[in-house]
Every structure is written in C-alpha cells, then in structure tokens.
C-alpha cells in the first residue's frame, strides 16, 4: 500500500461540522477580471450538535484535480501523484447541525499559491474546542479556486513565474540573509514597495476584512446562513500562514479583532513596519538554520509588529522559533511520511527534521492556548509549565534590533 497521511484526531469534546460558502464583495473589482466583483470562496469548520454519515474527504474529485493536484505540479512541482497523499477523510461532517453560539470566531488565510484546506488539522482542532473557523481562498493567487457556480480559477501563471524569479533575487533575499542589520532594514522597506506580490498582500487583507465584516453583520450567504448565530462579535481573531499573514495585517486594521496568529509569514504592509500592532499576536517561525541550504535566516518579523526601539518587549506579542521545522511544517504537509522524502531531493525539501505528529501538537497547542488567553480571556496561556512541554520551541530574541534602533536614533 502506498504511503499516505492521517490527520490527527481532534482533542476537543465536540464533533465537527463543515460547510462551504462564497462571499462576493460588490464594492471591489477583480483586478484579474475587470468588470467583475471580487469573489471569496470560504470553508467553515464549527462544533456540531451531532453528526451522521461519513466525514468529508480532504478534497473532493474536482478539488483533487484542480486544487491539490495543481499545487503539487505547479507550486512544488513534484507531480500530481503526490496529491494522492491527501486522498483521505477528515474528521468533519458536511452540513452537520451547528452547536449553539456565540463562539469565538477566527478567519484563516493560507499561503500564496496554496489552498484553503492547507491547515485542516488545525481548523478541526479549534472547532472541536468550540471555535468557528472560516478559511478563505484568494482567486488567481491560490493554486486554484473553485467557485460555487462551477467556475475553476487557476493561479495566474505570469504572476507565479515572476514571484519565483523575484523571490530568489539577491535584492529580495538581502532582507533575510545580509549580515548587516541596516542593510536588512533597507531591504525590507524595499520589498514592501517593490516585490511583485506586495499589492496582492493588500488585496488579501481586504479579503479578510470583508469576510470579518460579513461575519459581524450576519450576511452569510447560502449554507453559511446556519452559522449566523455562532459568530461572537466580541471574540474575533485571525490566523495567517506564510503570505496569508495578511490576516495579521487585517487584524491591525479591524477594531473588532482581538488576537492574531502568524504562521511563518512575511509582512508586506508598511503600516506594520516599525509600528505597534493593534492586536495580541503570536508569531511562529521555522528553524532559522533550515530556511535555505547552508544559510541562517534572520527572523521574518525582525522589523514588524512593534516599534523597533522596544521590539520584543510586549507581553502580548509573542515570537517563537520551532527547532527542526521548515516553512511547510506550519501546514498539513508536516504530516507527510518521512519515507516520501527519500524519493527525491525535491521531495526531501518539504520534509522537516521535526516529526510530523509532534509538529502538529506544537501548532495545535500553541494556537489554542494563545487564543484561549488573548481572544477568550481565560486560561494561563503560554505559561512556563506549558512551555516546558515543548523545549524545541524557543523564544526569538530581538534585543539586538532594539540596541541597533536606539543607537540609530541618537
């Protein structure tokens, strides 16, 4: 039998329901399709009152063909057969009746050229613990987007090619690799202005903001109507993975968002550069030694989320690094069996040193504990006793940035 993955069983006491819904923002024109409104497909996981039948597959046939398969042939490119690793059931039941609300409500944004179910085990974990979680897709900059009317929108090929070219250019990488902090500082400012994806980061922010507003005003179309009573307007959070850290930027812009989680994501919003974010924030980094072969990267959050003269001192802005993890470890890809990495050098590049089940526990436990403390106002959060269970998760020390900023301002 070929190797496959298994999603970890959620640890919460609630069974899980799941529905797909599509938001349309008539106030914004689709930049890739002039004259058309911006459409934002989404998937919502929630605690269910009861479940029957079989759980939803990780991806239905059209999703396997266009979304998962395209990711493996285009974004990673390892071949569509690797997508079969995710031809698996989830722990969620489509259309299950929801438990009563209101519930803490979280909006999730995936990585660029990836897909909305990229962090399914985390979404299910939160839902099993009583959260409503809504993951959104971003047309033309997701691997592929399936719309409820049957449209299949693929990632824009020209933008993907330009992104891959510019993303490995020396001027771009200087923001993370140059040994001089002043050079990295200048390179980050340049990337915010000039990187080909930077304008799309702001579009993704607007996608998040639109969905948050729709959740708050109860304007949930189609199957989403059953979830209206679940939204707690006083407990709104966001999660972003990689380029989806645009959700953290959206948290800064929306007054109702209390807490946000950044899963190894760079920032392309100038309003968060050398500035205080207006939400409690958990920023998780991959192992700085494993980002590029033979290189040690600087933290992607090095100049963001706090004023530089005090960066690293806010109690509610928590920055950690998980030893043994790589970028993809912060998605369901961490669960890929180790033997897959032995099939080729390209496949080895997506397999991290940290064991997949262990990484899923890191991700699930840190995000839930953080939200319990800063979104729901209960529990001890990421206290000393909890952190002792995860010695591979280290605090990121940015005192050197504070000292540099202080000397620079003299």
N, C-alpha and C positions, 0 to 999 in steps of 0.2 A: 504494500500500500504506500503511495507517495506521501511524503511528509505534509502536514498541514498545520494550522494553528488552532488553538482553542481559546476562546475568550474566557477570562477568569469569571467565576460565578460572583455576582454582586453580593456584598456582605450585609446590605441593609435588609430590613424586615419586610419591605414592600415588593410585591410583584410589579412588573414594569410594562407600561403601555407605550406605544409609539404611533405617531401619525405624521403624514407629510402634508405640508401646506405651502401655498405660494403667495408671497406678498408682491404687490405691484405698487410702485411709487410713481404716481402720475405727475408729480412735480419735478421729476428728473428725467432727462432724455438719456437713452442708452448711447454712450459715446461710440460704441462699435456698430450701432444700428440707428443712425439719425432718424428722428421722427417717431421712434418707438419709446415707450416708457421703460424705465429700469424695472426688471423682474427679478425677484429674490426668492428662489425656492428654499425651503427650510424643512427640517425634520425635528420633531419634538418628542422627547422622552419624558415620562412622568410616572409617579406612583399610581398604580391601578387599584381599583376596588376589588377586581377579580380578573382572572384570565382563563381562557379556554382555547383549545385547539393547539396548533403548532406555533412556535416562535417565528418571527420574521427572519428571513435569511439576511445575512450581512449585505448582500447585494442581489437584487432580482436580475433575471436574464438580461434586460436592457442595460442595467447598471453594470453588470459584469462585462458586457461587450463594450460599452462606450465610456464608462467612468473608471472602473477598476482596471480593465484591460488597457485602456489608453494611458493611464498613469504609468503602468509597467512598461509600455512600449515607447512612450514619449518622454515622460518626465524622468524616469530612472534609467534608461532604456535597457531592460533585461529580458524582455519578451513577454507576450501576453500570457504564456503558460504560468508565469509566476503569480498572476492574478488568481489562479485557481487555488492558491493557498487560502484565499478568503471566500471560497465557495463553502461557507459554513453557516450554521444557525447562530443567531444571537440569543439573548435572554429576554427579548422584548416581544410583546404581543400586539399586533397591529389592530388599532381601533378599540382596544380594551377600555371599558368604562373607567374614567379617572376617579381617583380618591378625592374627597372634598378638599377644598383650599381655604384660605390662600396659602401658597407655598413660596419659599424663596425661589427666585426666578433668575436664570442665568442664560445669557446669549453667548454662543461659541462661534468662533471664526477659524477655519482651517488654514493650512499653509498654501502659498501660491502654487498654482497648477496642481493642487491636490483635490480633495473632495470632502463633502460634509460629514461622512461617517468615518473619517480618518481616526477619530478618537472615541470609537464606540464604547470600549470598555470603561472609559472614564465617564461618559454620558450615562451609561447604565448604572454605574456605581453611585453617582449622585442621585439619580432618580430613585434608586432603591432605598436611599436615605431620606427621601421626602422632598426632593428638588424637582422643579420643572426646568428642563434644559432644552434650549432651542438652538440647533446648529444651522447655520445659513451657508448657502452656496453663492458664489460670485461669478456670474456668467462671463465667459470669454477669458477669465483668468483662473478658473477652476479647470481640472483636467477635462471635464465635460460636465454640462449641466442638462438635466432632464426636466423639462417644463411640463406642467400638468395638462397642457393642450397637445402634448406629444412631440413638441419641438426638441431636438437634440442640438445643443450649442457646444461646439468644441472649443478648446483653448485656442486663442489667436496664435497661429504658427509664427508669424513675423515677430510678435512681441516675445514669445518664448525664446526664439533664436537670439534676439537682441539682449534679452535678460541673461542668457547663459554666457554670451560673449562679454558683456559689460561686467557681469558679476565676478569674473575671474581676471579682470584687468587690474594692473598694478595700482592705478589711482583709486579704484574702489577698495581693494584689499588693504590699502595703507591704513584704513580706519581701524583695522583689527590686527595688523601684522607689524607695522612700523614700531621699532623700539622706542621712538621718541614720542612722548605723550602729546606734545604740542602739534606734531605732525598728524597724529591720530585725531586730535581735536579738529584740526582744519579739514581733514579728510571726511570726518563725519558730517560736518557742515556742508561740504561739497556734495556728498552723497544725497543728503536731504533735498538739495536743489536739482541735482543733475542725473541721478540714477533713473533709468528708463521706467522703472516701476513706481517711482515716488508719487506721480499723480494718481496712480491706481490705488495706492495706500489710502489716499484721502477719499477716494470713491468707496473703498471698503469701509472706512469709518462711517460714511454716510449710510451705507447699507445697514450697519449695526444700529446707528441712531434711528433709522426709520423703523426697524423691527422693534426696538425698545419702545418707541412711541406707540406703535400699533398694539403692543402688549399692554401698555399702560392705559390706552383708551378703549381696550376691548374689541378693537377692529380686527378680529381674527377670522379670515375667510374660510369657507369650505369646512373640511374636517376639523380645522382649528377652533371652530366655534365652541366645541365641547370643552375647551381648555380655558375659556374666558375667566371662569370663577377661580382658577388656580393661581392666577398672577397676583403676587403680593407687591404692591407699588412701593412699599417701604423696604423691600429686600430685593433689590435688583443688582446683579453682578454680571461680569463678563469674563470670558476666557478667550485668549488668542494663542494659536500655535504658529510659530515662525512669522511669516508675513501677516498672518491673522492677528498679530499683536496690535493691528489696527483697532481691535476690540478694546485694548488698553487705552489707546488714544481716545476712542469713543467714550470710555469711562471718564476720562478727564473733561470731556466736553458736555456730558449729560449730568445735570444736577441730581438726578434720582439714583445714579449708580454709586453704590457704597463701597464696592470692593472689586478688584480685578486680578486676574492671574495671567502672566505672560509666560508661555512655554517656549523658551529658547528663541525668542523673536526679536529681530532688529526693528528699529523705530525710524520712520520716515516722516515724522510730523515735527516741524520746527517748534511748535508750542510746547513740546515736552523736552526740548534740548536746554539744559541748564535751567530747569524750571521745576516747580513743585507740582506733582500730580494731585488732582483733587479726588483721590480715592485711595483707600488702603490697597497695597499692591504686593503680590508675591511674584518675584521674578526668578524663574528657574533656568539655569544654564547647563549646557552639556559640558563634559570634561574638556577644559581648555587645551589639554595636551592632544586631544583626538580630533580636533576640527579639520585640520589639514595635515596630511602625512609630513612628519618631520618638522612641524611648526607648532608653536604655542600661541593661541589666540588671546587677545585681550577681551574682557567681558563686553558683550554687545550692549549692555546697559550702562557702560562706563560713564557716559555724559548725560544720562537721561533720568527723569522721574524725581530729581531733587536739584536744588541749586548746588553748583559744584563746590562752593565754599563750605557746604555742610553735608555733602553727599555721603551716604552710608550711615547717617546718624538717626534717621527717623525710625521709630519703633514699628510703625505700620507700613514701612516699605522694606520688605524682607527679600534679600538676594542670596540665592544658594547655587551651588555647583554640585552636580551628581557625578562622582568619580566612576569611570567606566562607561559612561553614557556618551552617545553621539547625538547628532541633531534628530535623527529619525527615532531615537529612543523615546521621544516625547509624543509618540503616536502608537497606534496599534502595531506598527511594524516591529516594535520591540519584542513581540511575541513570535516572530519568525524563528523556526527551529534552527539551532546552530549549524546543523549539517547543511543547510541551504547555503551558508556562507562558504562552504568548501567547494561549491560547484564552479565558481569562477572568481576572478579578482573583483569584478564589478559587484557580484553578489556579496562578497566579503565586506565591501564598503558600507553595506546597510546593516551589518550585524555588529552589535556593540559588545564590549567586554562584560558588561553587567548582565547577569542572567535575566531573561525576559520577565519571568514571574516576579522576580524581585523588583525590577523596574516598574512593573505595573502597580506593585504595592506602594513604592515611593510616590508615584504620580497620584494614585487614588487617595492615599492617606494624607499627603501634604495639602492637596487641593481641598479635600473635605474639611480637614482641621482648620485650615486658613479661613474658609468660608463660614464655618461654624462660629469662629471667633469674630470676624470682622464684618460679615454680612448678616449673621443671625444674632450676634451679640451674646453668644453663650459658649461655654467650654473654655479650656485652658489654651487653646490654640497650639502653636508650635513651641511648646514649653520644653524645658530641659529634659524632663523624663521622656517625652515623646522623641526628641531629637536623639537621645541616647540609643534608641532602637534602630537608627539609621546612620551609623558612623560614616557611611560613604557619601552622605550629603553634608557639604561643608559650607560655611558662611563665606560670602565673597567680600573680601576686604578692599574697600576703595579709599582707604586713608591717604594713599599716595596721590589720588586725584584732589582731595581736599588740600593737601600741602602744596601741590602744584598750583591750584587755583588761588590759594592765599598769597603765594609768592608772586603770582602773575598780577594780582590786583594791587600790590604795593607800589 
